[in-house]
Amino acid sequence: MNILENFNMAVKTLTVNKMRSLLTMLGIIIGNASVIVMVAVGEGAQQFTKQQLDSMGPNQLSVWAAQSASEVTTEATELTLADVEAIQKAPSVIKVAPQISANLQLIYQGRATKASVTGTNPSILYVRNLKVRQGRFFDSTEQKQNAQVVILGAAIASKLFSRENPLSKEIQINNINFQVIGLMQQKGAFLGINYDDAVYIPITTAADQLIARRSVKGITVDFLEVSAKDKQGVRAAAFQINNILALRHSKKKFTVSANKSLQDLVGNITAALSVFLTLIAGISLFVGGIGIMNIMLVSVTERTKEIGLRKAIGAPSNSILTQFLIEAIILSVGGGLIGTTIGVGSAMLVSIFTPLKPNVPISAIFLATSVSGGIGLLFGVAPARQAARLDPIVALRSD
């Protein structure tokens, strides 16, 4: 009996017991679907993280006047606008955005909310890759004049004005009147920062009228966000910033952190999680293989007389062995293909209902289907060998 005849017989045997065959494939179906979804979601999570970090600003670095951002930054007052001017002249630096902020109350016609009010300069638009949806951002002239102007994030504008147009209206920040001159484009939240809850005013206005940051050294700031001229210049920019601050503040230590480092760290974490989840999903394939072996062993017991009859009329042991192996492979590959289809469909649903855009590599589909076929072959060997070794006389006498 050739391979084609064995294949046809295996298909007929499996189609006779459709429900049992489907239930046998269930473990492989679930395993393949899980692997495909985990790989796709892992790829999507890495891409989403990269896009979000890129959206924080091109080639960005952050500068603190302390050992780390988590420390109590009493030393942060050592960073001044004079430092900003010095860093701006560094060859690898293109923009510097100093920032001071405080959580303050905003009021408009009886409506009140608290928000993070950030005093900064116009460079924040470039550094954080922000865009103004309506109106405009304040300019350097208004910054020099301590102008009482404000730009609102999308969420704050909605809280204070509902559907009313905020432009040219006046709001109160800590009982001081500010004119709304712009609305920021919606950006969303990432890593605990909600950009839509932000409020921007000139740093000079914040220092003189709201947060009191004038000293003998000038306006002091919390931290700086810096953009290097290009990706290749990020390390050079960090080196130059450290040198400039070391010369200007000989006894103080500063932290210069590159956005790229954070991106690499988060990328490594999401990649590790993706591998971990895929391995967990792969266990389902293993369990499915055990299910195939168990059902095939039961099938051997149920078909003892059939096997004995075939061997009695001259069917070689290799033919019996081949048929049972083909049945196991059909179950696993069929389950793999169904599971792959379900997995790809599930990944598409994830892309519709979440911000993630899962990517299903062709290599992952090929690998999952190949592994499921290999599992069928591996776990089908034991029942196939048992069937091939049956003594035809004993098999025909069995009840």
Secondary structure, 3 states (H helix, E strand, C coil): CCHHHHHHHHHHHHHHCHHHHHHHHHHHHHHHHHHHHHHHHHHHHHHHHHHHHHHCCCCEEEEECCCCCCCCCHHHHHCEHHHHHHHHCCCCEEEEEEEEEEEEEEEECCEEEEEEEEEECCCHHHHCCCCEEEECCCCHHHHHCCCCEEEECHHHHHHHHCCCCCCCCEEEECCEEEEEEEEECCCCEECCEEHHHEEEEEHHHHHHHHCCCEECCEEECCEEEEEECCHHHHHHHHHHHHHHHHHHCCCCCCEEEEHHHHHHHHHHHHHHHHHHHHHHHHHHHHHHHHHHHHHHHHHHHHCHHHHHHHHHCCCCHHHHHHHHHHHHHHHHHHHHHHHHHHHHHHHHHHHHHCCCCCCCCHHHHHHHHHHHHHHHHHHHHHHHHHHHCCCHHHHHHCC
